Amino acid sequence: MPDPPERQMEAEPLKGDQVDGVCEARSTGCGNLRVNKLSGWRTAAFLLSLFLCLIVVFAFSFILPCPLRPQYRHTWNHTLPNAATYDFLAMGDANKDKVQDVFFIFKSSAGSMNHTCAGEGLPSPCLFLLVVDGTDGDPLWERPLAAELSWVECGVSGDNTQGKTCLVAHADKFTAINMHTGLTVWQRERSPVVNGNLPVIILPDLDNDGINDIAVLSYNRSPMSHMPIPTEMVIFSGKSGEMIGSKVDVDLGETRAHLQLTTDSGAQYLLLHTDRGLYAVGLWRLVDKAKTGLESYLKREKSWEKGATPTGLIPLHESVSLQKVLLVKSSGSSSPSLLLYTASGVTLLKTQTLSISWTANTSTLLSTPSFGHYDTDGVSDVVLEEDLGNTTKRVVILDGQTGRVLWKASLLFRDQSPRPASVLTLNSYSVFMMWGERPSHSNESSSATERSSYLLHPRHAQVLLERRNPTQHIVAFKAVLLERGRHACYLVLSGANGSLMNGAGLEGAGPVVLTKRKLKDDVPESSVLGVDGDLSGDSEESVKEAFHRLRFSDEVK
C-alpha cells in the first residue's frame, strides 16, 4: 500500500539532507580527486624528464665518440741514413690534430717515404721537404725538389680554409707547398728576383683573389760582395705566384738585412739595415711604385711619415757600426720594439715613440740574442752570449725594461753550439735552456765525446740542471710547446750541414737525426750544480721538484 502523502512529505527533508551530505562529500572528494590527478601528471613528467636525461647521458657517454687526447712518445728520433740537412726547423699543425708537427729539409738521393730523386725526374741528390708528426716522429708527407737550396720559410700566404704554405727558394725556382697536404700550390721561375732574402714580406690581398700576397726583397747578403746588387722588391700573388705590377727599386745603398714591422695603428713598414744604419720605408709607398692604386690597401703611420726624406726613407738609427736588428715583442702593444746590437753593446729602441729605452755595454757576441721572461713583468728579457776568450762564454740575461743584468754565468763552449732558448710557464716566467760545458769538465776524458745542456729556473737562479749529451754536430735547435699550454719539449737536428758542403753531391754526408725530448724528462737525468760553485741554498730534491711542478703557457698573462 502506498505511503500516505504525509510520509512522503516527511521523507523529502531526509532526502534533501542526504543530497546536501553527498554534495558536501563531493566538494571535498572532488578536490582530492583533482589533487590526485595533478600529482600523477607531475610524476609522469618527472619520470619522462629523467628518462630523457638518461638517454642524453647514455648517448654522450657511449654512442658519440669523445675526443681523444694525443698519445705522445716522450722521446723519439727520426733518422735519415745518408743525407745532409740545413739550419731550418719550423712548426705547424700539418694533420690538424691540434699538435704541432715538425718541418725540416734535407738533401739526399732518397726520401723518407719511398720517394727517390730519379723517380721524380730530378737530378740526384735532390731536396726533400719533410714534415713529421709531433707526437711520435712518423713522417706525414714529403715533397722532392730540385737542389740546391737557397732558403725556405713556412707559414706564408694561404688562408684558414686551404692552409698556409711553405715557400722554398731552390735551384732557379720558387715553389709554394701546402703545409697540410704537401701538394705544390704553385711554382715559378726566380728570374725576376736576382738574390732573394728572408724574411718573406706578407702583404694584403692586392689582386682580390681571396689569398694574401707576398713580396721578396733582393740584395747582397754579405757586405763583402764585390758585385753590388741593387735593393729591389718583387710582389707575387699568393694564390698563383704570378708577378703583380713591376719590379720596385727601393733606391737605397748597401742593404744587409730587412724586417717587416706593423705599428699599433696597423701600418706596415719595411725596416732596412744598411751600411749607414737602420731605415724604414712604408710598404704603401713601395706597392704604389709596383702598380698605381695599390697603396689604398695599406695604412701609413703619420708620426713616422713626418720624418721621411724626399725619397721616402725614414731614419730610425743611423750608425755604421750596427751589426744586427731584432724584433722584440712589447708588453701591451702590438708594435714591437727593436733590439739593435753592435760590437760594443745592445740598445732597445721603442717604435711607438722612436726613442731609445736603454743601452747596455757588452763584449763580442757569439750568437744572435734570444728572449725569455726571467721575471713576471710581462716584458721580454734579453739573453746574450758574450765571448770571454779561451773558449769561454758568459751567458747574461738583461732586464727588458731597464737593461740591467738579472743573471749571468760562465761556461765553456764549442763551435756551432746552439743559442739559448726558453719556454714560458703559467707563472709568467720562463725556463731557459742553454748549451756548453762547465770548466770542471774541460780536463775529463769524456768531454771529447759529450757536451752539456743546462736548464735554468728563475726561482732557483743560483743553480743549473746539467745533462750530459753525446756530442753531435747540431745544425738546428728549438724549444717549443707541442700543444697549446702543454708538452714543453726541445728539438735537435744534427748531421752534416748542407750549406757548408762543397759541390752538388753528398760527399761528407752521413746520418741526419731529428730528436725530440720532453723537457721534464731531462730533470731526473740531470745533476744540480751551483752557478758559483755554491749549493747551500737549495737541495737537489727541492730544485728537481720545482721543475716537475712547472706548468707551461704559450702567452704572457
LOKOLPA-554511 format. One record per residue (C-alpha): residue in three letters; x, y, z. Coordinates in steps of 0.001 Angstrom, whole numbers, plus 500000, padded with zeros to 6 digits. Example, Ala and Ser with C-alpha at 12.3 -4.5 7.8 and 13.67 -1.06 7.14 Angstrom:
REM residues 2
Ala512300495500507800;Ser513670498940507140;
***
This chain:
REM residues 557
Met500000500000500000;Pro501408503327499051;Asp502668505640501666;Pro500447508458502690;Pro501311511914501488;Glu502461512886504937;Arg505072510148504869;Gln506279511418501504;Met506458514956502820;Glu508401513719505814;Ala510755511807503603;Glu511659514828501443;Pro513681516635504104;Leu515581513420504743;Lys516301513138501015;Gly517346516770500950;Asp519700516237503865;Gln521136513200502085;Val521716515233498919;Asp523341518024500845;Gly525593515488502555;Val526557513952499229;Cys527280517377497786;Glu529431518278500716;Ala531214514959500404;Arg531634515540496689;Ser533077519003497219;Thr535771517513499424;Gly536187514362497371;Cys536288516252494080;Gly539118518425495414;Asn541091515377496485;Leu540479513794493107;Arg541838516845491313;Val544948516815493524;Asn545465513104492890;Lys545188513582489124;Leu547660516556489225;Ser550161514570491269;Gly550005511779488714;Trp550783514152485858;Arg553698515614487810;Thr555095512159488477;Ala554761511224484809;Ala556505514455483715;Phe559338513864486193;Leu559856510293485053;Leu559781511370481411;Ser562374514109482056;Leu564555511659483954;Phe564269509177481116;Leu565273511811478533;Cys568246512884480668;Leu569411509285480914;Ile569141508926477141;Val571257512070476603;Val573882510929479135;Phe573980507492477553;Ala574353508976474064;Phe577252511231475026;Ser578929508539477125;Phe578688505503474864;Ile577427506422471406;Leu579006509782470475;Pro582821509494470276;Cys584768511509472832;Pro587789513495471567;Leu590958511501472108;Arg593969513206473599;Pro597132512773471548;Gln599301509898472733;Tyr602855511203472921;Arg606136509408472858;His608226511377475336;Thr611331510873473199;Trp611579509997469532;Asn614176510056466749;His613701510318463002;Thr616867509148461226;Leu617916509529457588;Pro620876507256456811;Asn622852509225454193;Ala621903512865453926;Ala622756516481454735;Thr620416518955456386;Tyr620039522696456884;Asp619545525228459671;Phe615769525155459404;Leu613113523889461824;Ala609511525074461557;Met606346524150463440;Gly602783523775462196;Asp599723521548462617;Ala600003519604459372;Asn597497516819460159;Lys595042519061462081;Asp595208517119465356;Lys595952520317467358;Val599538519147467937;Gln602445520994466366;Asp604313518963463748;Val607923519488462673;Phe609072520676459239;Phe612673520344458072;Ile614550519965454812;Phe617393517675453780;Lys619409516656450732;Ser619694513010449730;Ser619181510607446847;Ala616109509063448516;Gly613470510370450856;Ser611818509014453969;Met608589507845452294;Asn609822505770449322;His610426508787447087;Thr613639508955445065;Cys615151511769443039;Ala615256509577439923;Gly611647508518440397;Glu610596512182440498;Gly612644513045437402;Leu615146515139439396;Pro618957515043439363;Ser620393513157442334;Pro620896514215445062;Cys617846516432445456;Leu615999518193448269;Phe613171516785450371;Leu610879518996452441;Leu609642516628455159;Val607087517006457959;Val606962514504460831;Asp604224514018463426;Gly604964515884466637;Thr603563513051468760;Asp605749510183467529;Gly608088511397464765;Asp606419509393461994;Pro606510511067458547;Leu603294512732457367;Trp604361513883453897;Glu607441514871451939;Arg607978516869448755;Pro611007516229446493;Leu612552519375444970;Ala615477520191442738;Ala618707521171444538;Glu620358523496445574;Leu618594525219448488;Ser618713528988448938;Trp616152529320451727;Val612774528138452958;Glu610060529778455060;Cys606797528192456278;Gly603580529908457301;Val603367532368454404;Ser600353533188452246;Gly597345530848452180;Asp594111531115454191;Asn592383529382457108;Thr590471527021454782;Gln593203525763452477;Gly596059526281454938;Lys599307528213454870;Thr602200527394452573;Cys605941526826452749;Leu607831528909450191;Val611074527267449028;Ala613733529114447016;His615751526392445301;Ala617656525897442057;Asp616136528548439758;Lys612608528293441147;Phe610183529463443815;Thr607881526638444953;Ala604881527131447255;Ile603823523935449076;Asn600634523469451102;Met601545522789454752;His598646520345455266;Thr598809518242452117;Gly602361518632450839;Leu600992519421447381;Thr602573522092445211;Val600337525179445149;Trp602408526955442506;Gln605904527066441078;Arg607576529776439041;Glu610989530863437805;Arg613092533034440109;Ser614264535225437248;Pro612546538438438497;Val614472538137441785;Val618247538209441431;Asn619077537257445026;Gly616000536896447250;Asn616376537130451009;Leu614389536192454099;Pro612016537054455637;Val609246536900453039;Ile607131540062453191;Ile603439539381453875;Leu601027541736452085;Pro597227542120451981;Asp595243540595449133;Leu596262543107446451;Asp594774541228443489;Asn591431540371445157;Asp591695536597444729;Gly590991535818448393;Ile594609534977449345;Asn597191537294450912;Asp600037538184448589;Ile603786538167449249;Ala606898540106448276;Val610569539132448122;Leu613415541589448635;Ser616637541174446652;Tyr620074542468447721;Asn623564541276448639;Arg623525539409451956;Ser627268539770452515;Pro628764543258452954;Met631974541902451346;Ser630332541143447998;His632308542571445069;Met629330542770442719;Pro626693545022444277;Ile623096544004443701;Pro620531546828443869;Thr617876546611446552;Glu614703545601444713;Met611282544264445693;Val609071541956443631;Ile605419541242444527;Phe603871537813443828;Ser600294536584444002;Gly599896534291446984;Lys597433532137445037;Ser599081531750441620;Gly602641533011442032;Glu602159535485439195;Met604082538745439461;Ile601949541727440470;Gly602957545029438891;Ser606569545794438100;Lys609834545380439988;Val610405548134442579;Asp613752549852443050;Val613951550649446761;Asp616617553285445948;Leu618978552647448836;Gly622645551970449430;Glu624071548687450615;Thr621320546650452299;Arg622435543924454721;Ala619132542699456182;His615465543591456383;Leu612445543094458652;Gln608717543732458410;Leu607069545739461193;Thr603419546562461909;Thr602661549591464102;Asp599857549905466663;Ser597633551516464032;Gly598148548608461612;Ala600528550451459276;Gln603151548156457720;Tyr606755549225457221;Leu609862547649455776;Leu612927548043458032;Leu616218548162456120;His619536547528457851;Thr622101549254455644;Asp625772550178455795;Arg624668553562457177;Gly622251552358459859;Leu618573551467460176;Tyr615884552993457965;Ala612183552409457408;Val610040552783454295;Gly606271552443454107;Leu605025549389452235;Trp602210551573450928;Arg604844553589449086;Leu606563550532447595;Val603396548788446361;Asp602311552056444727;Lys605577552041442790;Ala604838548487441665;Lys601342549326440462;Thr599424552569440835;Gly596388552288443102;Leu597638549506445348;Glu598602551924448129;Ser594933552069449196;Tyr595290548527450620;Leu597880549647453178;Lys597905552149456023;Arg600546554728456854;Glu601794555936460258;Lys601549559736460329;Ser604077560162463139;Trp606651558164461156;Glu605977559825457834;Lys606797563243459313;Gly610466562229459373;Ala610572560800455831;Thr613123562113453352;Pro612071563086449804;Thr612873559510448709;Gly610510558109451389;Leu613200556739453720;Ile612682557279457453;Pro615923557299459527;Leu615480555271462731;His619057554747463941;Glu621993555996461896;Ser625170554108462817;Val627841552481460657;Ser628670550020463474;Leu625190548452463544;Gln625533544663463218;Lys622024543245463661;Val618422544282464319;Leu615829542073466042;Leu612111542497466727;Val611150542304470413;Lys607520541729471401;Ser606298544659473520;Ser604004544316476531;Gly600593545916475994;Ser601361546942472408;Ser601030545293469016;Ser604034547260467774;Pro607290545509468725;Ser610422547202469997;Leu613745546866468200;Leu616929545417469688;Leu619976546900467980;Tyr623396545487468648;Thr626912546483467724;Ala630357545192468660;Ser630232547191471887;Gly626663546976473149;Val622938546448472693;Thr620224549114472535;Leu616435548883472819;Leu614511551234470534;Lys610815551896471234;Thr608933552021467933;Gln605895553767469473;Thr607968556882470242;Leu611078556187468115;Ser613193556766471219;Ile615990554828472938;Ser614770552947476018;Trp618152551728477296;Thr621679550768476241;Ala623929548080477773;Asn627639547575477109;Thr628723544101476014;Ser631768542357474617;Thr631714540429471332;Leu628590538303470998;Leu628875534654469972;Ser625283534236468813;Thr622172536167467939;Pro620412537322471147;Ser617360535351472226;Phe614471536228474525;Gly612533534942477527;His610898536078480770;Tyr613232535937483755;Asp610772537937485892;Thr606997538374485778;Asp606668541949484477;Gly605433540744481073;Val608376542337479218;Ser610691540115477194;Asp614179539924478711;Val617297539577476534;Val619667536592476645;Leu623220537221475390;Glu626280535015474937;Glu629481537039475294;Asp632879535764474142;Leu635392535946477034;Gly638177534230475095;Asn639824530831475677;Thr636629529046474519;Thr634736530580477468;Lys631447532404477203;Arg629334534367479644;Val625577533917479411;Val623854537136480523;Ile620140537885480956;Leu619284541607480703;Asp616098543172482043;Gly613885544077479092;Gln612696547266480812;Thr615961548725482100;Gly618837546795480533;Arg620347545877483914;Val621884542444484461;Leu619433539969486042;Trp621558536798485857;Lys624915535641484487;Ala627101532534484403;Ser630292531446482636;Leu630509528251480569;Leu632913526674478122;Phe631670526428474553;Arg632420524724471261;Asp631923525784467683;Gln628372525505466369;Ser626793525498469840;Pro623056526312469679;Arg621996529632471100;Pro619858529712474291;Ala616104529141474150;Ser613213529436476610;Val609681528158477267;Leu607075530248479111;Thr605303528893482208;Leu601883529617483715;Asn603682531640486389;Ser604627534195483684;Tyr608341533438483885;Ser610318531204481522;Val612517528156481871;Phe615772528752479999;Met617834526132478163;Met621443526677477085;Trp624393524635475821;Gly628044524495476862;Glu630307522892479433;Arg631288523825482928;Pro635055524344483396;Ser635440521240485587;His634654519057482553;Ser637437520506480421;Asn640040518011481635;Glu637788514962481715;Ser638300512263479128;Ser634566512193478379;Ser634490515824477316;Ala635653514879473813;Thr632546512752473240;Glu629944514635475285;Arg628522518106475679;Ser626115519504478257;Ser622723521147478143;Tyr621594523295481065;Leu618187524241482472;Leu617693527448484482;His614706528011486788;Pro614412531754487622;Arg613155530937491139;His616281528819491738;Ala618716531052489897;Gln621758530053491960;Val621800526558490406;Leu621632524901486995;Leu620452521449485990;Glu623143519842483837;Arg622559516911481496;Arg625437515304479635;Asn624666514566475964;Pro626560512684473256;Thr628429515098471029;Gln626521515817467847;His627004518268465044;Ile623893520272465872;Val622577522118462839;Ala619315523430464337;Phe617765523574467812;Lys614360524752469058;Ala612424524676472355;Val608635524638471830;Leu605203523702473142;Leu603642520960471013;Glu600121521795472228;Arg598531524981473448;Gly599840525267477000;Arg601046521640477063;His604009519355476419;Ala607135521515476554;Cys609946519852474610;Tyr613034520599472575;Leu614120519531469098;Val617678518862467964;Leu618522518441464275;Ser622018517008463830;Gly624148515800460943;Ala626111517225458046;Asn625268520840457204;Gly624269521037453550;Ser625053524761453418;Leu628723524035454216;Met629190521139451795;Asn631183521736448645;Gly629658520726445344;Ala626281519313444491;Gly626972515752445669;Leu626754514058449047;Glu630449513935449848;Gly630786514323453600;Ala627152513375454240;Gly626099510927456935;Pro623176510158459216;Val620796513060459818;Val618848512694463071;Leu615904514759464292;Thr615444514182468032;Lys612577515302470222;Arg612776515122474024;Lys610239516214476618;Leu611794518969478708;Lys610854517439482068;Asp612408514103481074;Asp615824515752481351;Val615279516540485032;Pro615816513029486541;Glu618889512534484335;Ser620455515851485344;Ser622779516823488151;Val622425520050490125;Leu625416522386490129;Gly625908525808491611;Val626338528765489279;Asp629176529992491516;Gly630012526564492907;Asp627725527045495926;Leu624814524650496530;Ser623955525774500063;Gly620704527469499101;Asp618614524567497778;Ser618756520804497977;Glu618886518737494805;Glu615468517246495562;Ser613773520634496017;Val615239522003492783;Lys614141518994490734;Glu610710519055492352;Ala610347522717491334;Phe610953521728487692;His608461518845487900;Arg605752521195489240;Leu606015523575486284;Arg603030524089484005;Phe603555525802480679;Ser601859528548478698;Asp602163529967475203;Glu601369533584476047;Val602118536139478742;Lys599210536866481068;
***
